[in-house]
Amino acid sequence: MSPKKNSSKDNVELVADFLDIALQQYDAIEKFDNARFNRLYARLKAVEAELKSRPGDARNALAKLYQHNNVNVRLQAALATLALQPFESREVLRQVKDTKITPYSADAWGMLNSLDEGRYEPD
């Protein structure tokens, strides 16, 4: 999805796109389709960037996905909102880590370690 197409959407539509892309990523991961996952990652980041560029940084709208039943949706929402909701998103990352569902739990564990050790600072 091009940034131009994203810019014409409202926040609700962008959150729906983020959800859809994260679910497609889950499917790609489960099928070991790395090329598809990489394409979807770029699309997810474009949606996230569009939300970030909005007045007041609209990435907060992704917090409603913290309770989604899909582990990748929760993970991606937490990662996207770390700068805005550090306590809440870290809690979601801890919950994902505790699921022991790989590779999601490993990604959450790695991010928590990076945050704790100061190797990553969300923006």
Secondary structure, DSSP 8 states (H G I E B T S, - for coil): --HHHHHTS-HHHHHHHHHHHHHHHHHHHHTT-HHHHHHHHHHHHHHHHHHHHSTT-GGGGGGGGGG-SSHHHHHHHHHHTTTT-HHHHHHHHHHHHHHT-TTHHHHHHHHHHHHHTTS----
